[in-house]
Amino acid sequence: MHMLALLTDGLGGEGGIGRYNRHLLSALAHSNSIAGITVLPRFAAQADVDGKIDHLAPSSGRLAWCLRALRLALTSRPDIIFCGHIYAAPLAAALAQARSAKLWLQVHGIEAWERPRRPIIDAVERADLVTSVSRYTRRRLLEWSNVDPASVRVLPNTLTGGYAPRPRRPDLVARWGLEGKKTILTVGRLASGERYKGHDRIIAALPAVAARVPSVVYLVVGSGDDMERLRQLSLDVNICDRVIFAGQVPQDELADHFALADVFAMPSAGEGFGIVFLEAAACGLPIIGGDRDGSVDALADGRIGRLVDPLSQEQIVAALIAALNGGQKPFPEAAQRFAFQNFASHVDALLQNFVR
Amino acid sequence: MCGVNGIYAYHYAANPVDRAELFRTRDHMAARGPDASGEYFSQEGRVGLGHRRLSIIDLSENGAQPMASRDGRFVVTFNGEIYNYRELRAALEHKGFVFHSQSDTEILLHLYADKGEAMVHELRGMFAFAIWDAARGVMFLARDPYGIKPLYYSDDGWTFRFGSQVKALLAGGAISRDPDSAGAVGFYLFGSVPEPFTTCRSIRALPAGATLLVDCTGAKAPQRYYSIAEVYRDALSTPRKNTDDLRIALLDSVRSHLVADVPVGAFLSSGIDSGALVGLMRDAGAPNIQTVTIGFEEFRGKLEDETSLAAEVARLYETRHTTRFVSRAEFEADLPRILDAMDQPTIDGVNTWFVSKAARELGLKVAISGLGGDELFGGYPSFRDLPRWAQAFSLPSRIPFLGLGTRKLLAPLTGFFGLSPKAAGMLEYGGSYAGAYLLRRGLYMPWELEAVLDRETIVQGLRRLAPLRLIDAELRSAPSNPFARVATLESTLYMRNQLLRDTDWASMAHSLEVRTPLADRTLLARLSRIKLNENEGKVALASAPSRPLPEAIIDRPKTGFTTPIDGWLRSSPSFRHVPIRAAETPQWARIWSRMVGAEASLNRHALENLATL
């Protein structure tokens, strides 16, 4: 079977969606059922990909991208059209119908939680297979669409990249001044459009945590246009000396930053899944996440980390204190359920069951 | 006859089965199976099955469930009865299968091993079961052709759960309680929640006559293996048989439904269906039949009174007969338990509650019911009305905006002229079988729903439910014959979603198994080939026993099974909490629906609005 993959973020992208696409298409390329995949991305660079994958140059202009998709659908005669973002679903559905191809739609997080425009709803309801990164996103999608629940399956993010417990790097300890400190870590974008992640709620909790754990500091890894607001917030609650904004760190230093922390906390209320929880867990950290979104899947209903109500200051404070005092055991092996091998064999099973 | 449940953590990311959750769901159904309970957990912890047993066939430990095959490959949890299990057993033994019990449950294990999913075509009976096939990593579920036994399931994307009751699944604690607008709208349109919808978005009914497969990618779409419409269609293309065959077919069904290792009693009213069945039970050799009739003091000496004619039938067939009177005080005392036992909201079931209670008080575990006779023999007014309406309004309903305009004009006036609110919709809906059916059976019409539901729920619910499409879907394979079309609709909608479901929860709450020989696939296949003129069917049924029913029963005007609940409800303390506009004088079913809907939290907003009027 030949697949035409219409993506927003190409396989070289380092954002969550780009990485997911890379893992998914790699898994598909490994399947014996797939003869070839033509990838048409809108953004992000070329990646080093499997020989079955023809990764075209991106077209960031919407119209140009649509026209190229149309031309590819007409010329490459795909058996499956994979649509990597719900906003492109109407185009993908029209092309699939015109070419009598199967339609596979991927949904991630908040973009699929609220009722979208009518053409998108219609397109979703015409999909042969919808894969969602979490049970939560699936449930939200089923709230507004009449799609057959049997064709909406969960395909979680997968853990790759050699995350494992490791010793603290003294140079990083020194760089961030963490010697003798108990460290809370959050890794994530600081975007004003993604304030749901809960950095502000941890900052607000810090005075109460510091009262019980005097050596506590909060290491914030990530950058974005919300950093100034967070910095101001830490001034407001008078704990700016305990909050360290590390900015974005290189991918190859990420695991070393996990190793610096005593607990990874991200009481988010807007995660589609939250792959960063798994990376932190695999590095041997106790994890704290929210119980109102896809984080519940990443934390495997509490088996990989502790679930708190992200809107409850009280619960966040209690969980942080418990974790910093050694009251929460890490489960690095529990995150291995999300290993690529499991992911890939599930992708193959979905392919056999739904779009063959 | 039991309660079943199970959990399959099919996704690689899912946690192993939570044993405590399995037990919470299973033991919520203690009344369905008071005699024993059992459980099975697969070695790797990905599968759990639960069972509550009401012992009826093979009362020994050999019949305990969940039951595994000797090699451990197949495990079954089963609710129901397989009436042809002796024939199936003989055939399987002939093929070399070795049996270790006398139960009908074991048949399912061997039949699945022999025929796989096609096994369902061999089964005569009422059933809902799940078979775990460890070698294939597949769970197979099936429900009987009529939907006599319930089966609900939920698939959250990681874990599949099933159970005999919606409330039991919720008691497990792992399933979202988010309401389903289609369930709420369906309840107020039809008076019961039409399958596959339930009041919870995360829980669906496995449709009657359907199977379901769950593998490592989750629950597939249900596959229909039986269609009442197709039975009628196929019958019309085969040579017709004569009415002599009717008695043979009826007696065969009754005889099959008597298979049990405990005494089988019968509900007896003053109608033809239950009376004829008791006569046929006697012909089939049932000894010393216990019959039971419900009576109400309020009806003594009135047309609605069933007790004296029922007693006459009991005398005719020499049964041990009990008339059990239900008082208003008993109704009010039982009302909280009725609402608690009611698995899905419904406007019926109270009568079955009391007759089942009475049967259980008499020590019965199994009772025969005449349910299905009106669908089989055309006993409802719909058999007359639907074809007439569909023909008369066929043309006007096709004129654009005529129906809609007429309805908008007339709807505010119907109350003034003392007409049913439905009258306003005759032009708009009456021109098709689906529309006419909604008019005939509907509790509220779509344009009346704002009295009970908020606008958002109505809009979303109507879109999800698509009521006319839902009704029409049942006619997809139906022949053009008017009787066959109405019989199909009544059997697949009213009987399935209302009568059978209500019979299940109301009887199981008293640990009583109700059997319905007139809702039987073999009987339907035979009767659909017999040509009967209008009204001939019921007369033929009345004459089927070797001692026919007396003329008084046949000539009695049809009243249905009525109760004085209307009056009781209007003066009940519970009723005071049901907000009714001062100008409204709703029929009792609508009052009841609001009480039940409030209990199920379907209509919170609308009731709050009404309460302020």
Interface residues (C-beta under 8 A of the other chain):
Chain A: S132 S134 R135 R138 R139 L142 E143 N146 D148 P149 A150 S151 V152 R153 V154 P156 D297 A300 D301 R303 R337 F338 N342 S345 H346 A349 L350 N353 F354
Chain B: H11 Y12 A13 N15 D155 D156 G157 W158 S176 D178 R201 S202 R204 D215 C216 T217 G218 A219 K220 A221 R463 R464
